[in-house]
């Protein structure tokens, strides 16, 4: 029998940075990531949660992913506006970070955008391991798939991100 404990609301802030990076990779946008993390915390804090083992981060990542998927499904059911019709629709860089290191901010946006465009299974594996920092075993538990599946999805996801970014790196470096 696996030990269980109640998720402690006081320690949820310890996972904020990793959840935010995971959310940014899922959404491809800093602003949407902030909203997603806020929605995730709101969902988790509405009632006490019991977590198996000592897997708070894995549980939070599952809630984050489920919240993201639920939001996408709900958005798909709503009528769509024309993209780019309003200035708010533009994905502008974070002015504070961009002012300090514009090339780094631009590169981060490209990487997160490439991750967000991956197929769901590949994106989830990449976010769990490379963005949130889970081990392969922890990611396998969080995603509820065998560890070998995480390994192969991660390999394919990394390859697709590298292929997506390769053309811009070749033209930027010449």
C-alpha positions as CSV (number, residue, x, y, z in Angstrom):
1,X,0.0,0.0,0.0
2,X,1.4,3.4,-1.0
3,X,1.5,6.1,1.7
4,X,-0.9,9.0,1.2
5,X,-0.9,12.5,2.5
6,X,-3.0,15.6,2.1
7,X,-1.7,18.2,-0.2
8,X,-0.4,21.1,1.9
9,X,-1.6,24.5,0.6
10,X,1.3,26.2,2.3
11,X,3.9,24.4,0.2
12,X,2.2,24.8,-3.2
13,X,4.2,28.0,-3.8
14,X,7.4,25.8,-3.8
15,X,6.4,24.4,-7.2
16,X,5.3,27.7,-8.8
17,X,8.4,28.2,-11.1
18,X,8.3,24.6,-12.4
19,X,4.6,24.8,-13.0
20,X,4.9,28.1,-14.8
21,X,7.6,26.8,-17.1
22,X,5.5,23.8,-17.8
23,X,2.4,26.0,-18.5
24,X,4.4,28.2,-20.8
25,X,5.6,25.2,-22.8
26,X,2.0,23.9,-23.0
27,X,0.5,27.3,-24.0
28,X,3.3,28.9,-26.0
29,X,2.5,32.2,-24.4
30,X,3.6,33.8,-21.2
31,X,0.3,35.4,-20.4
32,X,-1.7,32.2,-21.1
33,X,0.8,30.3,-18.9
34,X,0.2,32.8,-16.0
35,X,-3.6,32.2,-16.4
36,X,-3.2,28.5,-16.6
37,X,-1.1,28.3,-13.4
38,X,-3.6,30.5,-11.6
39,X,-6.5,28.3,-12.7
40,X,-4.6,25.2,-11.6
41,X,-4.0,26.6,-8.1
42,X,-7.6,27.7,-7.9
43,X,-8.7,24.1,-8.8
44,X,-6.4,22.5,-6.3
45,X,-7.3,24.8,-3.5
46,X,-11.1,24.5,-3.8
47,X,-11.0,21.3,-1.7
48,X,-8.5,19.2,0.2
49,X,-6.6,16.8,-2.1
50,X,-5.0,13.5,-1.1
51,X,-1.7,12.6,-2.9
52,X,0.0,9.2,-3.1
53,X,3.6,8.9,-2.2
54,X,5.6,12.2,-2.0
55,X,4.5,13.2,-5.5
56,X,3.1,16.7,-5.0
57,X,4.7,18.1,-8.2
58,X,3.6,15.2,-10.3
59,X,0.0,15.7,-9.1
60,X,0.1,19.4,-9.8
61,X,1.5,18.8,-13.3
62,X,-1.4,16.4,-14.0
63,X,-3.9,19.0,-12.7
64,X,-2.1,21.6,-14.9
65,X,-2.3,19.4,-18.0
66,X,-6.0,18.5,-17.4
67,X,-6.8,22.2,-16.8
68,X,-5.1,23.1,-20.1
69,X,-6.9,20.4,-22.0
70,X,-10.3,21.4,-20.5
71,X,-9.6,25.0,-21.4
72,X,-8.8,24.1,-25.0
73,X,-11.9,22.0,-25.3
74,X,-14.0,24.8,-23.9
75,X,-12.4,27.3,-26.3
76,X,-13.0,25.0,-29.3
77,X,-16.8,25.1,-28.5
78,X,-16.9,28.9,-28.5
79,X,-17.3,31.0,-31.6
80,X,-13.9,32.1,-32.9
81,X,-12.8,35.7,-33.7
82,X,-10.5,36.5,-36.6
83,X,-6.9,36.2,-35.4
84,X,-4.9,39.4,-35.2
85,X,-8.0,41.6,-35.4
86,X,-7.1,43.4,-32.2
87,X,-3.8,44.6,-30.8
88,X,-4.3,42.4,-27.7
89,X,-4.1,39.3,-30.0
90,X,-0.4,40.0,-30.7
91,X,2.1,37.9,-28.7
92,X,4.4,40.7,-27.5
93,X,7.6,40.0,-25.6
94,X,7.9,40.6,-21.8
95,X,9.3,44.2,-21.9
96,X,11.3,43.8,-18.7
97,X,13.1,40.6,-19.8
98,X,13.4,41.7,-23.4
99,X,15.0,45.0,-22.4
100,X,17.7,43.2,-20.4
101,X,18.5,40.4,-23.0
102,X,16.4,40.7,-26.2
103,X,18.1,37.7,-28.0
104,X,17.5,35.4,-25.0
105,X,13.9,36.4,-24.7
106,X,13.3,35.9,-28.4
107,X,15.0,32.5,-28.3
108,X,12.9,31.4,-25.3
109,X,9.7,32.5,-27.1
110,X,10.7,30.4,-30.1
111,X,11.5,27.3,-28.0
112,X,8.2,27.5,-26.1
113,X,6.3,28.1,-29.2
114,X,7.9,25.0,-30.8
115,X,7.1,23.0,-27.7
116,X,3.5,24.2,-27.8
117,X,3.1,23.0,-31.4
118,X,4.1,19.4,-30.6
119,X,1.5,16.7,-30.6
120,X,-0.1,16.4,-27.1
121,X,1.7,13.1,-26.1
122,X,5.1,14.4,-27.1
123,X,4.6,17.8,-25.6
124,X,3.4,16.3,-22.3
125,X,6.6,14.1,-22.0
126,X,8.9,17.0,-22.9
127,X,7.2,19.4,-20.5
128,X,7.3,16.9,-17.6
129,X,11.0,16.0,-18.1
130,X,12.8,18.9,-19.7
131,X,10.7,21.8,-18.5
132,X,9.4,20.8,-15.1
133,X,12.5,18.6,-14.3
134,X,10.8,15.4,-13.4
135,X,12.7,12.1,-13.6
136,X,11.6,9.6,-16.2
137,X,10.0,7.5,-13.5
138,X,8.2,10.5,-12.0
139,X,7.0,11.6,-15.5
140,X,5.8,8.1,-16.2
141,X,3.7,8.2,-13.0
142,X,2.4,11.7,-13.7
143,X,1.5,10.9,-17.3
144,X,0.3,7.4,-16.4
145,X,2.3,5.7,-19.1
146,X,5.2,3.2,-19.0
147,X,8.7,4.7,-18.5
148,X,9.8,3.4,-22.0
149,X,6.9,5.3,-23.6
150,X,8.1,8.5,-21.8
151,X,11.6,7.9,-23.2
152,X,10.5,7.4,-26.8
153,X,8.1,10.3,-26.7
154,X,10.8,12.5,-25.2
155,X,13.3,11.5,-27.9
156,X,10.8,12.3,-30.7
157,X,9.7,15.5,-29.1
158,X,13.2,16.8,-28.7
159,X,13.9,15.8,-32.4
160,X,10.9,17.7,-33.6
161,X,11.7,20.8,-31.6
162,X,15.3,20.7,-32.9
163,X,14.0,20.4,-36.5
164,X,11.6,23.3,-36.0
165,X,14.3,25.5,-34.6
166,X,17.1,24.4,-37.0
167,X,16.1,26.6,-40.0
168,X,16.1,29.8,-37.8
169,X,19.4,28.9,-36.2
170,X,21.0,28.3,-39.6
171,X,19.8,31.7,-41.0
172,X,20.5,33.5,-37.8
173,X,24.1,32.2,-37.5
174,X,25.2,33.1,-41.0
